[in-house]
């Protein structure tokens, strides 16, 4: 990985950008580093024009008529190389690697608990300033729900979502986040894969819908938010495609449809690349007239869930190919991840969610990287490079 990064720093990315200072993330959630696209360097390499990369006809047809291109902001989660607490040099190398591979956007994630301290708010402000100064497209996710996990203080955890104390706490978290972000965030996402929580706790569903609608209204009306900020609630692909009973009511309250696209996450077998086009059409059909934000996209290389490095690369090639003719609806896409999670980091991640370290969820979620945790290349790094280049302009 280090040798590859050195090549990109000198030949793939302007040296002044590559050597820019980087802010470190203290939140425990991965941060996507993005690079603003250069209007003159769009287009994939020759691999991007393969049959697998462009399965939808005109997207790969050199004789197809030119049509105006809608901007799609592509991000990459720069998980550092190694395991355990990352070394500062590894964090910097990972973030430079994400820049070098062509990511142009970032979804910053924070739990409300992280925003409850002055240090946490200052860390978010510094991170936002870093992205802002480089013209990176910024989204923010308030992770009050993380799949089945709940991020509320113990004294609020058993209260209904519509309790004044819970609403006040959520409003205070938004106040803190927007005091740090200012008008720089273009997207606001409430929760991650909230349908997993609602399916496990159906008695919470009606109150959560009211809570989420209140939160989205509060964000849009906030004096510190960008006037054109677009807010939505984060669902899994399964929650969108079914759809979950709360998806359509909350879509009505949202400006964008927000989903993760990690097909087969938690199941015995990962999703197939051949299903991507159909899945994309399902998302668009259920999103109605709303633009779509995919806050987390990826496929595992672990054989435990039927993955491999070649299948992972094919997934990304096919995904970017399917995205091309649908780019007018997908406005923001975040790919997971630069490096796999090693055993310690993987264990920490799945423990938060109550998942076993040796289960299918861990095998999937911890093998999403374009490189192994030791920094060895997988075939998928080139698939991401070509895909990001294809969407680098506008």
N, C-alpha and C positions, 0 to 999 in steps of 0.2 A: 504493500500500500504506500509506504513512504517513497519508494522509487517512482511509482506511478504518479504520486502527487507532485514530486519534483518536476516530472515531465510536463504535467499540466500547468504548473506555476509559470514555467518559462515559455510554453508553447500554446497552451490552451486558454489562459486567463491573463489579462494585463498584469504586469508585475506590481503596479501600484495598488491594484485591487487585492491581489494575492497577499501582499504584505500588510494590509490594513489591520489595525488592532482589533482584537476580538473580545467581547464580553463573555464571561462564564455564567452558566445557568446554575443557580443554587436551588431550584425548585424541586428537583427530582424527576421532572418530566422532560422528555426530549424536546429540543428546540430545533427548528428547521432554519438553516441559513440560506438566504436566497441572493441571487445576483440579478440586477435589472438586465433585461435583454437588450442586445444591440440590434437596432432595426435592420442592420445590414448583414447579419450573419445567420439568418434563419436557414433551416433545412437539415435533414438528417444525412448521415453518411450512407454509403451504398447499401449497408445492411438494413437500413430503415425502409428500403423499398422492396424487401422480400415479401413473398406471399403471406408469410405468417405475420409480418409487421403491418400489412395493410389488407385485411380481409374483407373490406367493405367497398371494393370496386374503385371509384373515382379517387379515393384518398391516395392511391399509389399509381394512378394513371397519368403519365407525363403529357398525354394529349387532352386531358380533361380541361375544360375552360377554367380560367382563373376566376375565383370568387373572393370577395372581401373576407379576410380572416378575423374572427373574433378572438380577443385575447384570452388565453388560458394560462393562469399563473401556476407554474410547476414548482413544488417544493420537495425537499429530501431531508428526512430526519437524520442529523449527523451524530448518531450514536458512536461514542469513541471506541477505539480499539482497546483490547484487553479486558480484564475482569476486575471486580471489586471497585473501590473508589478510583476514578480515573485520574491519571497524572495530568497536570496542567498542559504538558506538551502534547499528550494524546488528545485532549479536548481541542486544542488549537489545530492540530493536524486534521482531526475529523471535520472541523468547521471549514478549514481551508479546502478539504476534499469535497465537501458539499458545494462550495463556491465553484471549484474547478470543474465539477461535473455538470454545472449549468443550472442549478436550482435558483429560482428567482423570487421566492415567496417564503413566508414563515407563518406557522400557526403556533403562537405562544400559549402554553397551557399553565394554568395555576388552579390550585384548590382554594376554596375560601379560607381555609386555615392558614395557608401561606400568605394570604393578603391581610391577615389579622395582625401582623407585626410591621413595625416601621422598617425593619431590615428587609422584609419580603417585598414591601412596596418599592423601596429604593432599588432593589435588585431588578424589579420589573421595569422601573423607569430607565435604568442604565441599559437594559436590554433593548427597550423600545428606541432609545436614542441611537443605539448602534445601528439598528435596522433602518430607522428613519433617515439617518445621515447618508445611507447608501441607496435610498430609493426603493427599498425592498417592500413588496406588498405584504401588509401585516393583517393577520387575523388573530383573534383572541378567544380562547376557550375557557370558560369558567367551569371547572370540573367539580361540580357539586355532586354529580352522580358519575361514577366510572364503572360502566356495566352494572354488576349487582352491588358494587361497593358504594357506600354513602360517605361523603366528606362533610360532616357537620359536627359541631361540638357535642360531647356526650349529653349535655343538658338539653339539647334540641333534637337529638336523634329520634326520640320517641314521640315527638309532637307532630301533628298533622302539617302538611305542606302549607296550608293556609293560615296557620297560627301566626298572630302578629309578630311573635318573637322570631320565627323562621323568616318571614318576609323582611323584617327589619335587618336581620343578619345578612340576607342576600343583598339587600339594597346597600348596606355598608360595604360589602365585598365589591360591588360594582363601583361605588364611589371611590374606593381605594384603587381599583384597577384603572379606572378612567383618569384618576388624578395622575397616574404614572404614564398611561398611554397617550392621554390627550386625544386630539382628533386624528391620530395616525392610523388607528385600526379601521380597516374597511369592513371587516366581518366580525360578528360576535356570535359565539356558539355556546349554548347552554347544555352542559353535560356531554358525556360520551357514551354512545350505545345505551341510551336511557331505557329502551324497550326491554333490555335484559332485566333491569331492576323492576320495571312495571309488570313483567310477566311473572316474576318471582313474588311480587307483592301487589296483587291486583287490587287490594283494598286501598292502595295509595293512588290509584289511577286518576280518579275524578279530582282529587285535591291537587295532584301534581299538574294536571292540565290547567287548572286555575292559577297555580303558582307560576308555571312557565309563562303563561300569557301576561301575568303581572310583570314578571322580570323583563320580558321582551319589550313591553311598553315602557318600562322604566328606563331601559337602555336607550331606546329611540328618543325619548324626551329629555335625556340627560344633557345638561348644558355643556358638559365637557366632551361629549361624543361628537364624532364627525357628523355633519348634517345629512350625509348620504350613507351612514352606516347601515349595513344589512344584517339582521339578526335572525337566528334560527335555532332549533333544538336538534342535538346530535342523536341520530338513530343508527343502528347497524343496518347493513344491507338486508338482512333477514327481516328486520323490523319495517323496512320500507317496502320490500317486495310482497310481504304477506297480504296486506300491510298490518302492522300492529294496530289495535283499536284506537290508540291515541295518536297515530301518525297524522291522519287527515285533520282532526281538530287542531292539532298544533301546527300543521302546515298552514292552515287558514290564518293562524296568528303570526306566521313567520314571513320574512321577506325572501328567504332562500330555503331550499330543501337541503338539509345537511345529513350526510351519511358517511360511515366508514365502508370501505369495500375490501373486506378480507374474507372472501367466500370460503365457507367450511371451517372458520375459526371455532375451535372447541370440539369439532366433530372428528370422527375416526379418519376421514379422508378429506384432504384439501380440495377446493373447487377446481374445475378444469378450465383451461384457457379457451377451449372451444365454446364455452358458455358465455364468454364476456360480452359479445355483441348483444345477445338476448338479454343479459342482465342489465346492460346499459339502457336498452330500450324500456325495460321494466321500470328502472329508476325514473326515466324521463316521463313515462306514462303516469306514474303515481305522483310525480312532482307537479303535474298539471302545467300551469304556465310559469312556475317558479324556476329561476336559475338554480343550478346544483353546485354545492360545495362538497367535495370528497376529502374529508379531513385525514383519512388514513387509508392507503391503498397498498396492497402487497400480497405476496404468495410465498409460502415457506419452501425451504430446500431440504427440510428434515424428512428422511425416509419413514420415520415413525408415523407420519400422517400422509404417506404416499407422495411426498415431494422429492425433488432432486434439483441439482443446480441447473440442469438443462430445462427442466419444466419451469423453474422459476424465471429463467431468461425468456422462455417462450411466452409465459404469462405477461411479462412487461411489454414485450414486442407486440403481442396481440392487443393488449390494453391500449397502448398508444395508437395503434392502427385503428382500433374501434373508436377512440376518442376523436380522431381527426375529422370525420364527417359529422360529428355531433358537437363540435367545439363551440357552437353558438349557445349551447345550454350549460356546459360545464365551465364555470368561471374560475375555479380554484381546485387544484389537485395536489395532495401531499403524499409522496411515496415513502413507505417504510421499508428499509432504513439503511443507513450507510454500512454499519457493522452489525453482525449478530450479537446477541447478548450472551455473555459467558455464564457459567453455572451460578455464580454469586449474584450477578445482576438479574439474571433470569429468575432466580429464586425470590429475590426482593420484589420483582414486578408481580409475579403470580401470587405471592403471599398477600399483597394488598387486595387482590381480587378474590381471595379464598380458593384459589385453584391449586391442585397438587403440582409439585415441581417435576414429577415424572409423567404427567398426564398429557393428553393431546393438545390442550390449550398451550401449555408451555412449549411443546415441540414446535407448534406453529408460530407462536408469537416471538419466540426467541431465535428463529432461524430466518428472519425476513431480510437480513442484510444483503447488500451487494458484495460485501467482503465478509470473511469469517472474523471471529473475535481476535484472531491472531494477525489479521490484516491480509490474509491470502485472497487473491481475486476469485470471484465467482463469475460465471458467464453473464450474470445479470447486470454487472456494472456497465458493460458496453450497451446493453439494451436500454438502460436508463440514459446514458450519454446521448445515444441517437434520438431517443424520445424527447428529451429535454431540448435538444437542438431543433427538432422539428417544430417545437412550440415556442421558440425563443423570440419570434416576432409575429405579431406585434406584442 
